[in-house]
Amino acid sequence: MSEQIICPKCSSPYVYQDQNLYICPECAHEYSIDSAANESQEKIYKDAHGTQLFDGDDVIVIKDLKVKGSSNPIKQGTKIKNIKLKDSDHDIDCKVDGFGAMELKTEFVKKA
């Protein structure tokens, strides 16, 4: 190998190649050579209507969302300002008025 491969899951430098797979001995993460090339590209976040979202955008909730630990849902039409995008199950970090810090999925919002 001419360049050192780093595990995308745990950042281990000890990744090795076995046929068409890269394998990390520290976290047992296996991924194909093709997916390794795709992982280097930046993830594109899209709202419920297919519009691309960026950090700092304002979004509007498109349906009532139940909140664990609260008897009140986040109502449809609630505007959320200055979102931050992250790579996880819930892609949006934000503060919702009346609820505080919250993580939301992009499929439940539209760009304002």
C-alpha positions in Angstrom: 0.0 0.0 0.0 1.4 3.4 -1.0 -0.8 5.4 1.4 -1.9 4.6 4.9 -5.6 3.7 5.2 -7.4 4.9 8.4 -10.5 3.2 9.8 -13.5 5.5 9.3 -15.2 4.1 12.4 -12.4 4.2 15.1 -9.6 6.1 13.3 -7.2 3.2 13.7 -4.1 3.2 11.5 -3.8 -0.6 11.5 -6.3 -1.3 8.7 -5.3 -4.0 6.3 -6.7 -5.2 2.9 -8.1 -8.7 2.4 -9.1 -9.2 -1.3 -11.7 -6.5 -1.9 -12.3 -5.5 1.8 -10.5 -3.3 4.2 -10.6 -4.7 7.8 -9.8 -2.9 11.1 -8.4 -5.3 13.7 -9.2 -2.9 16.6 -13.0 -2.4 16.1 -13.7 -5.3 13.5 -15.2 -2.8 11.0 -15.2 -4.2 7.5 -15.8 -2.1 4.4 -15.3 -2.5 0.7 -12.7 -0.7 -1.3 -15.5 1.1 -3.3 -17.2 2.4 -0.2 -13.8 3.7 1.1 -13.6 5.9 -1.9 -17.2 7.1 -1.4 -16.7 7.8 2.3 -14.1 10.5 1.6 -16.9 12.6 -0.1 -18.9 14.9 2.0 -22.4 13.8 2.9 -25.3 15.8 1.4 -28.2 16.5 3.7 -31.7 17.0 2.1 -35.0 18.0 3.7 -38.3 16.2 3.2 -38.8 17.9 -0.2 -35.3 17.2 -1.5 -33.8 20.6 -1.0 -30.2 20.6 0.2 -29.6 21.8 3.8 -26.5 23.6 5.1 -25.2 24.6 8.6 -27.0 27.8 9.7 -30.1 27.2 7.7 -33.6 27.8 9.1 -36.1 24.9 8.8 -39.8 24.3 9.5 -41.2 21.1 11.1 -43.6 19.5 8.7 -45.5 17.2 11.2 -46.1 17.0 14.9 -43.2 15.3 16.6 -43.6 13.5 20.0 -40.9 14.4 22.5 -39.8 11.8 25.1 -40.3 13.1 28.6 -42.8 15.8 27.6 -46.5 15.7 27.2 -46.4 18.4 24.5 -45.3 17.6 20.9 -43.3 19.9 18.7 -46.1 21.3 16.5 -46.2 21.3 12.8 -45.1 24.7 11.4 -42.6 25.3 14.2 -39.6 27.3 12.8 -36.2 26.3 13.9 -33.3 28.7 13.4 -29.6 28.2 12.9 -29.4 24.4 12.6 -26.1 22.4 12.7 -25.7 19.3 10.6 -23.9 16.1 11.8 -23.4 12.6 10.6 -25.6 10.4 12.8 -29.1 8.9 12.9 -30.6 12.3 13.8 -28.8 14.7 11.4 -29.8 18.0 12.9 -28.6 19.6 16.1 -30.8 22.6 17.1 -32.5 24.5 19.9 -36.3 24.4 19.8 -38.2 27.2 21.6 -39.9 25.7 24.6 -38.0 22.4 24.5 -34.3 23.3 24.5 -31.5 21.4 22.7 -32.8 18.8 20.4 -31.8 16.4 17.6 -34.0 15.9 14.6 -34.1 13.9 11.4 -34.0 15.8 8.1 -37.0 13.8 6.8 -39.3 15.8 9.2 -38.3 19.3 8.2 -38.4 21.6 5.2 -36.1 24.5 4.4 -37.6 27.9 5.4 
